[in-house]
Amino acid sequence: MSSRLQLDQLIRADNFIDGAWQPAASGQRFAVTDPATGRTITQVADSGPADARAATDAAARAFPAWRDTLPGERAAVLRRWHAAIVEHADALGQLISLEQGKPLAEGRGEVMYGASYVAWFADEATRIYGDIIPQQQRGKRMSAVKEPVGIVAAITPWNFPLAMIARKIAPALAAGCTVVAKPAEDTPLTALALALLAHEAGVPPGVLNVISASRENTVPAVAEWLADSRVRKITFTGSTPVGKHLARESAGTLKKLSLELGGNAPFIVFDDADIDAAVTGLLAAKFRNGGQTCVCPNRVYVQSGIYTRFADRLATQVAALKVGPATDPASQIGPMINARAIDKIARHVDDAVNQGARVLAGGRRLTELGPNYYAPTVLADATSSMQLSCEETFGPVVPLFRFDSEDDAIRAANDTPFGLASYFYSLDVRRIDRVARQLEAGIVGINEGALASEAAPFGGVKESGYGREGSKYGLDDYLSIKYLCQGGLQ
Ligand code: NAD
């Protein structure tokens, strides 16, 4: 990288296709706003099918040469991209906070977290092994080799504007795939900045293409990729209804799919838990990104013997959390992403209170700070008939459910179509083994609230989707296995 770019130099408003910045073919644009103030940051390209097709054309032209690079060459490019991201950690962190609203320290933390996947997959690029199959017949040699699936379409959500897209692009490029990507309409700027840094780090033209689109134009733009048989894989993080839509609509060309979808994470605290550790773990897991995280605990089950003590300690700490704009270094919780998000949170809390939940902390919008702020909230006496028990609230709200037996807790925890993350606190080794086995989830936190790591497989079961990101398994979704059978060797 020649020189370090400042925040305003990282803000790009055009699509990045074939190594060049270009406006949408229609010339349309839409506004990206700061959720703290509603102020427009910039107007970005509002892409349609023609732009999606142009991105695929570029990815198709670039694919043969990128597929044929040596793994070590791809690793070197990814390492340079990683270095550029780390070098720009402060400015990228500011950009995340600006368009997404999370506090500055969390924005910077997300940069380093996202970058860790790039470093991880740079190394993994050089470890894509196949198999020599033990000989079955004389004169025949059988082997299995792994090849990149082809063009990958990546569609990502707004809650982690850098990490979600980095952990898709990095394994795709490591495997030898080329990428067309569409970030969420609320937060396209960080993805475009990543494309800029990738280009400067030596990712060849056409290997990575990023287009932006408004919510309205997203459907026809993505439909272009779904129908195009050259696009061999969709990797998606977002809501379950959209994931199902992508699965249905891509069936016509039978694409490979990775779907990281919604969760409804249970967090169980047993009577034999270390209560202070459980409160600390819950605060870390729940209030990261203001509760707008797919692995955030959504339902907190507390055993009767410690319910009141746990609730009191939690409420005291939650009431002390500092809410404010990302620009205030003291802020621990920023604004929610948009009006839709804040309305859903208010609807869930009102429904719970109307059904008898008691507010121990928060429980209201903070209109004095701006339109998108909600107070960190603890609700006691939550029940399974409340909306927040079956839907992800995606905000800073902790509902506390009381339970008596281990069986009751497991039954309630698994009583959901979702199965992404789950958590429990207990100091009984036999209970730990039992509960970990019985929870229906792709991820289980045991006496731990912070689970994310590039070295671990991240993903869900049930309607939270399929596929894994990160870890040694994270490349599998971008590779297909080719069986070679060579005869006439005697
Ligand atoms: P969303 O599903 O509305 O949007 C995600 C992406 O899909 C965006 O880029 C959006 O533009 C695009 N999209 C929306 N409708 C589409 C359509 N009809 N066709 C094609 N693309 C479409 O989700 P969101 O509101 O951005 O994100 C919140 C959701 O994401 C939550 O449910 C959360 O649990 C989930 N999430 C899951 C994970 C995970 O790893 N499992 C991580 C983060 C968020």
Boltz pocket constraint, residues with backbone or C-beta under 6 A from the ligand:
constraints:
  - pocket:
      binder: B
      contacts: [[A, 155], [A, 156], [A, 157], [A, 158], [A, 159], [A, 182], [A, 183], [A, 184], [A, 185], [A, 213], [A, 214], [A, 215], [A, 218], [A, 219], [A, 222], [A, 237], [A, 238], [A, 239], [A, 240], [A, 242], [A, 243], [A, 245], [A, 259], [A, 260], [A, 261], [A, 262], [A, 263], [A, 293], [A, 294], [A, 392], [A, 420], [A, 460], [A, 464]]
      max_distance: 6.0
